[in-house]
Amino acid sequence: MNQKIFLGAIADDVTGASDLAINLVKGGMRVVQFLSIPTADQLDDLNCDAVVVALKTRSIPANEAVAQSVAAIETLRAHGCQRFFFKYCSTFDSTPKGNIGQVTDALLKSLGTDRTILCPAFPEAGRTVYQGHLFVGDRLLNDCGMQHHPLNPMTDPDLVRVARLQSHHDVGLVDFQTINDGSQAITSRIEQLVADGRPLVVTDCCNNSDLEKIAEAVCQMTLVTGGSGIGRFLPGAWRKDQQFGAAQHQPTVPKVAGKTLIIAGSCSTATQGQVQHMKDRCQNFQVNVAELVEDKSRGMKKIEQLAEALSADQPLMIYSTASPEEIEDLREKFGQDTISATVEQFHADVALALVEHHGFRRLLLAGGETSGAVVAKLKIDRLYIGPEICTGVPWTETRTENNLAIALKSGNFGDERFFETAVEMLDQSE
């Protein structure tokens, strides 16, 4: 058994896993991301400090999310991991029925521990928490566009209140003043809350200094939950506490030759801007979702014709990104489940065809559901985490016989030049 794996982490979608992974890498850890629960043999074969398992549990029924999450954590614990992390979106994507609270409850029970924090804050990405209320930029969560999310509309920014609806446990808060007082004050406040019967603790957080203090305060916790932001600071806190003493790892850009494929399935504001910026800079194809629902084969032939005609240095972008009004019209006509399943499957089929038959080796995938569908179709079991493209998004590689470079981007991440910047990074590494 390889005893070098210190941290076992799970994430509720594939882009969230990459987001956590790159922050752990920035903290100096060697990280491997699995796209499903690894086997004992797969874990034995690794030489890394942390494993992040990408699940697809954000929007499935809570009982299924709990079962998958516990199974993954138990596998990692059986392998000897000492610390554990449950990563969810920095916008706390969930509903009153789940899944963050239910999964957290189950993990506490599975690991036999009596406390954890809820820390979705990621200040570098504009996610902050003040008096228990989650902000995206200068807007409260329920006024930033997340109130219109097609799967998990977020209409309440009060994390204490939201978490209480999901959990069997009571929820407390470490407020900004306590955070400002430092790690010892945070630890003392958590101890008090746990003693008062509030084992789930929301932490205020407005900047990276706050994250660093929180990480130091919770570094001895068996389980930490939150967004990826705190993942940047936990490795340093573990080293300072002499739990983890490995030398700091420096990632390198994958050296992968081949054509570049961009698939944008997210309809977030950020991805819409990135698609618009890239349209004039590469060959592109917009998926007609209404036609696709009627005939799933539509578009594939055209895409393959475009791919065949491309020069090796010209990216191809396939996108189903649409405005909120267009999405609402499609939802009313076909139903959300039908739209999601059809589009995800189409993107996955496109990726497989272009990788297997047209020489595409560099993949940029925008959107958690899209990314999950594509990597599953390509039967990728693990990704080795490379350097960061933008906050929360790394280049990764498969290190298989036909090596692929893959970037998995959460819909809301990155500026309008994200796709262009990512391509330039690989070109400059050749």
C-alpha positions as CSV (number, residue, x, y, z in Angstrom):
1,M,0.0,0.0,0.0
2,N,1.3,3.5,-0.9
3,Q,1.3,5.5,2.3
4,K,2.2,8.7,0.6
5,I,-1.4,9.7,-0.1
6,F,-2.2,12.1,2.7
7,L,-5.4,13.7,1.6
8,G,-8.5,11.9,0.2
9,A,-11.0,14.3,-1.3
10,I,-14.3,14.1,-3.2
11,A,-16.0,16.7,-5.4
12,D,-19.7,16.8,-6.5
13,D,-18.8,17.4,-10.1
14,V,-15.8,17.0,-12.4
15,T,-14.9,20.7,-12.9
16,G,-15.2,21.2,-9.2
17,A,-12.7,18.4,-8.7
18,S,-10.2,20.1,-11.0
19,D,-10.8,23.3,-9.2
20,L,-9.9,21.8,-5.9
21,A,-7.0,19.9,-7.4
22,I,-5.3,23.0,-8.8
23,N,-5.6,24.8,-5.5
24,L,-4.0,21.8,-3.7
25,V,-1.2,21.9,-6.4
26,K,-0.8,25.6,-5.7
27,G,-0.3,24.6,-2.1
28,G,2.6,22.4,-3.2
29,M,0.9,19.0,-3.4
30,R,1.2,16.3,-6.1
31,V,-2.4,15.6,-7.1
32,V,-4.2,13.0,-9.2
33,Q,-7.9,13.4,-10.1
34,F,-10.0,10.3,-10.6
35,L,-13.1,10.5,-12.7
36,S,-14.8,7.7,-10.7
37,I,-14.2,5.9,-7.5
38,P,-10.7,4.3,-7.8
39,T,-10.0,0.7,-7.0
40,A,-7.4,-0.3,-4.4
41,D,-5.0,-1.4,-7.2
42,Q,-5.3,2.0,-8.9
43,L,-4.5,3.8,-5.6
44,D,-1.5,1.4,-5.0
45,D,-0.1,2.4,-8.3
46,L,0.1,6.2,-7.4
47,N,2.9,8.3,-6.2
48,C,1.1,11.5,-5.1
49,D,0.1,13.5,-2.0
50,A,-3.6,13.9,-2.6
51,V,-6.3,12.1,-4.6
52,V,-9.5,14.0,-5.7
53,V,-12.4,11.8,-6.8
54,A,-14.8,13.5,-9.2
55,L,-18.3,12.4,-8.6
56,K,-21.5,13.6,-10.3
57,T,-23.6,14.1,-7.2
58,R,-24.6,17.8,-7.2
59,S,-28.0,17.4,-8.6
60,I,-29.0,13.8,-8.3
61,P,-31.3,12.5,-5.5
62,A,-29.8,13.0,-2.1
63,N,-29.8,9.3,-1.2
64,E,-27.7,8.5,-4.3
65,A,-25.3,11.3,-3.6
66,V,-24.9,10.1,0.0
67,A,-24.2,6.5,-1.1
68,Q,-21.6,7.5,-3.7
69,S,-19.9,10.0,-1.5
70,V,-19.6,7.6,1.4
71,A,-18.3,4.8,-0.9
72,A,-15.6,7.1,-2.2
73,I,-14.5,8.3,1.2
74,E,-14.4,4.8,2.6
75,T,-12.2,3.7,-0.3
76,L,-9.8,6.5,0.4
77,R,-9.8,5.9,4.2
78,A,-9.1,2.2,3.6
79,H,-6.0,3.2,1.7
80,G,-4.7,5.1,4.6
81,C,-5.6,8.7,3.9
82,Q,-5.4,10.8,7.0
83,R,-7.4,13.9,6.1
84,F,-10.6,14.2,4.0
85,F,-12.3,17.0,2.0
86,F,-15.8,17.3,0.6
87,K,-15.7,19.9,-2.2
88,Y,-18.9,21.6,-3.5
89,C,-19.5,24.7,-5.6
90,S,-18.5,28.1,-4.2
91,T,-22.1,29.2,-4.9
92,F,-23.3,26.4,-2.6
93,D,-25.4,24.9,-5.4
94,S,-28.0,22.8,-3.7
95,T,-31.7,22.8,-2.8
96,P,-33.7,22.5,0.5
97,K,-33.6,18.7,-0.1
98,G,-29.9,18.5,-0.7
99,N,-27.3,17.6,-1.3
100,I,-24.6,19.4,0.7
101,G,-26.1,19.0,4.1
102,Q,-27.0,15.3,3.7
103,V,-23.7,14.3,2.3
104,T,-21.9,16.2,5.1
105,D,-24.0,14.4,7.7
106,A,-23.2,11.0,6.2
107,L,-19.5,11.7,6.0
108,L,-19.3,12.8,9.6
109,K,-20.9,9.6,10.6
110,S,-18.7,7.5,8.3
111,L,-15.5,9.0,9.5
112,G,-16.6,9.0,13.2
113,T,-16.0,12.7,13.7
114,D,-18.1,15.3,15.4
115,R,-17.5,18.5,13.6
116,T,-16.7,20.2,10.3
117,I,-16.8,23.6,8.6
118,L,-18.8,24.8,5.7
119,C,-16.5,27.2,3.8
120,P,-17.5,27.8,0.2
121,A,-15.7,31.1,0.0
122,F,-13.2,31.6,-2.8
123,P,-12.3,35.3,-2.8
124,E,-10.0,35.1,-5.9
125,A,-13.1,34.0,-7.8
126,G,-15.3,36.7,-6.2
127,R,-17.1,34.4,-3.7
128,T,-17.1,35.8,-0.1
129,V,-19.1,35.2,3.0
130,Y,-20.1,38.0,5.4
131,Q,-22.3,37.4,8.5
132,G,-23.1,34.0,7.0
133,H,-24.3,35.5,3.7
134,L,-22.7,34.4,0.5
135,F,-21.8,37.0,-2.1
136,V,-20.8,36.6,-5.7
137,G,-18.8,39.7,-6.5
138,D,-20.7,42.6,-5.0
139,R,-24.1,40.8,-5.2
140,L,-25.8,38.5,-2.8
141,L,-26.1,34.9,-4.0
142,N,-29.8,35.4,-4.8
143,D,-29.2,38.5,-6.9
144,C,-26.2,37.3,-9.1
145,G,-28.0,35.1,-11.6
146,M,-27.9,32.0,-9.5
147,Q,-31.5,32.5,-8.6
148,H,-32.2,31.4,-12.2
149,H,-30.0,28.3,-12.2
150,P,-31.9,25.6,-14.1
151,L,-31.1,22.7,-11.7
152,N,-30.3,24.4,-8.3
153,P,-31.8,27.9,-8.2
154,M,-30.3,29.7,-5.2
155,T,-32.8,32.1,-3.7
156,D,-31.4,32.4,-0.2
157,P,-27.9,33.8,0.5
158,D,-28.0,32.9,4.2
159,L,-25.8,29.8,4.4
160,V,-26.7,29.0,8.0
161,R,-30.4,28.9,7.1
162,V,-29.8,26.9,3.9
163,A,-27.7,24.3,5.6
164,R,-30.2,23.9,8.4
165,L,-32.8,22.9,5.9
166,Q,-30.6,20.1,4.6
167,S,-28.9,18.7,7.7
168,H,-30.0,16.7,10.7
169,H,-27.5,18.8,12.7
170,D,-27.8,22.4,13.9
171,V,-25.5,25.0,12.2
172,G,-23.4,27.7,13.8
173,L,-21.4,30.6,12.5
174,V,-17.8,31.9,13.0
175,D,-18.3,35.6,12.2
176,F,-15.9,38.0,10.5
177,Q,-14.7,39.5,13.8
178,T,-13.7,36.1,15.2
179,I,-12.0,35.4,11.9
180,N,-10.1,38.7,12.1
181,D,-8.9,37.7,15.6
182,G,-6.9,34.8,14.2
183,S,-6.8,31.0,14.1
184,Q,-6.8,30.4,17.9
185,A,-10.0,32.5,18.2
186,I,-11.5,30.5,15.4
187,T,-10.6,27.2,17.0
188,S,-12.1,28.4,20.3
189,R,-15.3,29.5,18.7
190,I,-15.7,26.2,16.8
191,E,-15.2,24.3,20.1
192,Q,-17.9,26.4,21.7
193,L,-20.3,25.8,18.9
194,V,-19.8,22.1,18.9
195,A,-20.3,22.0,22.7
196,D,-23.5,23.9,22.1
197,G,-24.8,21.2,19.7
198,R,-23.9,23.0,16.4
199,P,-21.3,20.7,14.7
200,L,-21.7,22.2,11.3
201,V,-19.9,25.6,11.3
202,V,-20.2,28.2,8.5
203,T,-17.2,30.5,8.3
204,D,-17.2,34.1,7.3
205,C,-14.4,34.8,4.8
206,C,-13.6,38.0,2.8
207,N,-10.0,37.5,1.6
208,N,-7.1,35.0,1.3
209,S,-5.8,36.1,4.7
210,D,-9.1,34.9,6.2
211,L,-8.7,31.5,4.3
212,E,-5.2,31.1,5.7
213,K,-6.4,31.7,9.3
214,I,-9.3,29.3,8.8
215,A,-7.0,26.6,7.4
216,E,-4.7,26.8,10.4
217,A,-7.7,26.6,12.7
218,V,-9.1,23.5,11.2
219,C,-5.9,21.6,10.1
220,Q,-6.5,18.9,12.7
221,M,-10.1,18.3,11.6
222,T,-10.6,14.9,10.0
223,L,-13.1,16.4,7.5
224,V,-13.2,19.8,5.9
225,T,-16.0,20.8,3.5
226,G,-16.2,23.8,1.2
227,G,-15.2,25.4,-2.0
228,S,-11.8,25.0,-3.5
229,G,-10.4,28.3,-2.1
230,I,-9.4,26.9,1.3
231,G,-7.6,24.0,-0.6
232,R,-4.9,26.5,-1.5
233,F,-4.0,27.0,2.2
234,L,-4.6,23.6,3.9
235,P,-1.3,22.1,2.7
236,G,0.7,24.9,4.3
237,A,-1.3,24.6,7.5
238,W,-0.7,20.8,7.6
239,R,3.0,21.4,7.1
240,K,3.1,24.1,9.8
241,D,1.4,21.6,12.1
242,Q,4.0,19.0,11.1
243,Q,1.4,16.6,9.8
244,F,2.6,16.7,6.2
245,G,6.2,17.4,5.3
246,A,6.6,16.7,1.6
247,A,8.6,19.0,-0.5
248,Q,6.5,21.5,-2.5
249,H,5.7,20.3,-6.0
250,Q,6.0,22.5,-9.1
251,P,3.7,21.5,-12.0
252,T,4.6,21.7,-15.7
253,V,2.5,22.4,-18.8
254,P,1.5,19.2,-20.7
255,K,3.5,18.8,-24.0
256,V,0.7,17.4,-26.2
257,A,0.6,17.8,-30.0
258,G,-2.6,17.6,-32.0
259,K,-5.7,19.6,-32.8
260,T,-7.6,21.6,-30.3
261,L,-11.3,21.1,-29.5
262,I,-13.4,23.5,-27.4
263,I,-16.8,22.3,-26.2
264,A,-18.9,24.8,-24.4
265,G,-22.0,23.4,-22.7
266,S,-22.4,25.9,-19.9
267,C,-24.9,28.7,-20.3
268,S,-23.3,30.8,-17.6
269,T,-22.6,34.5,-18.2
270,A,-18.9,33.9,-18.2
271,T,-19.0,31.1,-20.7
272,Q,-21.3,33.1,-23.0
273,G,-18.7,35.9,-23.0
274,Q,-15.8,33.4,-23.7
275,V,-17.7,31.9,-26.6
276,Q,-18.4,35.3,-28.2
277,H,-14.7,36.3,-27.8
278,M,-13.5,33.0,-29.5
279,K,-16.0,32.9,-32.3
280,D,-14.0,35.2,-34.5
281,R,-10.7,33.4,-33.6
282,C,-11.5,29.8,-34.6
283,Q,-13.8,27.6,-36.6
284,N,-17.0,27.1,-34.7
285,F,-20.4,25.3,-34.8
286,Q,-23.4,26.3,-32.7
287,V,-25.6,23.4,-31.7
288,N,-29.3,23.8,-32.5
289,V,-30.8,22.3,-29.4
290,A,-34.3,22.2,-30.7
291,E,-33.2,20.3,-33.8
292,L,-31.0,18.1,-31.8
293,V,-33.9,16.9,-29.6
294,E,-35.8,15.9,-32.7
295,D,-32.9,14.2,-34.4
296,K,-29.7,13.4,-32.4
297,S,-27.7,12.7,-35.5
298,R,-28.1,16.3,-36.8
299,G,-25.0,18.3,-36.7
300,M,-22.5,15.4,-36.4
301,K,-21.7,15.2,-40.1
302,K,-21.2,18.9,-40.4
303,I,-18.9,18.9,-37.4
304,E,-16.8,16.1,-38.8
305,Q,-16.5,17.9,-42.1
306,L,-15.3,21.0,-40.3
307,A,-12.8,19.0,-38.3
308,E,-11.4,17.3,-41.4
309,A,-10.8,20.6,-43.1
310,L,-9.0,22.2,-40.2
311,S,-5.3,22.9,-40.1
312,A,-3.5,21.5,-37.1
313,D,-3.1,24.9,-35.5
314,Q,-6.7,26.0,-35.8
315,P,-9.0,25.3,-32.9
316,L,-12.6,24.0,-33.4
317,M,-15.3,25.2,-31.0
318,I,-18.6,23.5,-30.5
319,Y,-21.1,25.3,-28.3
320,S,-24.6,25.0,-27.1
321,T,-24.4,28.1,-24.9
322,A,-27.6,30.1,-24.9
323,S,-29.2,33.1,-23.2
324,P,-31.6,32.7,-20.2
325,E,-34.5,33.5,-22.5
326,E,-33.6,30.8,-25.0
327,I,-33.1,28.3,-22.2
328,E,-36.5,29.0,-20.8
329,D,-38.2,28.6,-24.1
330,L,-36.5,25.2,-24.7
331,R,-37.3,24.1,-21.1
332,E,-41.0,24.9,-21.6
333,K,-41.1,23.0,-24.9
334,F,-39.0,19.9,-24.1
335,G,-38.4,19.8,-20.4
336,Q,-35.2,20.3,-18.6
337,D,-34.2,16.7,-18.2
338,T,-34.6,16.0,-21.9
339,I,-32.6,19.0,-22.9
340,S,-29.8,18.3,-20.5
341,A,-29.5,14.6,-21.4
342,T,-29.6,15.2,-25.1
343,V,-27.0,18.0,-25.2
344,E,-24.6,16.3,-22.8
345,Q,-24.8,13.1,-24.9
346,F,-24.2,15.0,-28.1
347,H,-21.2,16.8,-26.8
348,A,-19.8,13.5,-25.6
349,D,-20.4,11.8,-28.9
350,V,-18.7,14.7,-30.7
351,A,-15.6,14.5,-28.5
352,L,-15.3,10.8,-29.0
353,A,-15.5,11.0,-32.8
354,L,-13.0,13.8,-33.0
355,V,-10.5,12.3,-30.7
356,E,-10.7,8.8,-32.3
357,H,-10.9,9.7,-35.9
358,H,-9.6,13.3,-36.5
359,G,-6.5,13.8,-34.4
360,F,-7.8,16.0,-31.6
361,R,-5.6,15.7,-28.5
362,R,-6.2,19.0,-26.7
363,L,-9.7,19.4,-25.1
364,L,-11.2,22.5,-23.5
365,L,-14.5,21.7,-21.8
366,A,-16.7,24.3,-20.3
367,G,-19.5,23.3,-17.8
368,G,-19.5,20.6,-15.1
369,E,-22.2,18.4,-16.7
370,T,-20.6,18.7,-20.2
371,S,-17.2,17.9,-18.7
372,G,-18.5,14.9,-16.9
373,A,-20.3,13.5,-19.9
374,V,-17.2,13.9,-22.2
375,V,-14.6,12.3,-19.9
376,A,-17.0,9.4,-19.2
377,K,-17.5,8.8,-22.9
378,L,-13.7,8.9,-23.5
379,K,-13.3,6.4,-20.6
380,I,-10.7,8.5,-18.9
381,D,-10.1,7.2,-15.4
382,R,-7.6,9.8,-14.1
383,L,-6.0,13.1,-14.7
384,Y,-2.6,14.4,-13.6
385,I,-2.9,18.0,-12.5
386,G,-0.7,20.6,-14.2
387,P,-0.5,24.4,-13.9
388,E,-3.3,26.9,-13.7
389,I,-4.9,28.5,-16.7
390,C,-7.0,30.9,-14.6
391,T,-8.2,30.8,-11.1
392,G,-9.6,27.4,-10.4
393,V,-8.9,25.8,-13.8
394,P,-5.7,23.8,-14.6
395,W,-4.4,22.0,-17.6
396,T,-4.3,18.3,-16.9
397,E,-3.1,15.3,-18.9
398,T,-4.1,11.6,-19.1
399,R,-0.6,10.2,-19.5
400,T,-2.0,7.3,-21.5
401,E,-0.6,5.9,-24.8
402,N,-2.5,8.5,-26.7
403,N,-1.9,11.3,-24.2
404,L,-4.6,14.0,-24.0
405,A,-4.3,17.5,-22.5
406,I,-7.7,18.4,-20.9
407,A,-9.0,21.5,-19.2
408,L,-12.2,21.2,-17.3
409,K,-13.8,24.6,-16.6
410,S,-16.6,25.4,-14.3
411,G,-19.1,27.6,-16.2
412,N,-18.6,30.8,-14.3
413,F,-14.8,30.7,-14.2
414,G,-12.4,32.7,-16.4
415,D,-12.3,36.0,-18.2
416,E,-13.4,36.4,-21.8
417,R,-10.0,35.3,-23.1
418,F,-10.0,32.0,-21.3
419,F,-10.0,29.7,-24.3
420,E,-7.4,31.8,-26.1
421,T,-5.1,31.9,-23.1
422,A,-5.4,28.1,-22.6
423,V,-4.4,27.4,-26.2
424,E,-1.5,29.8,-26.0
425,M,-0.1,28.0,-22.9
426,L,0.1,24.7,-24.8
427,D,1.5,26.3,-27.9
428,Q,4.3,27.9,-25.9
429,S,5.2,24.6,-24.2
430,E,6.0,22.9,-27.5
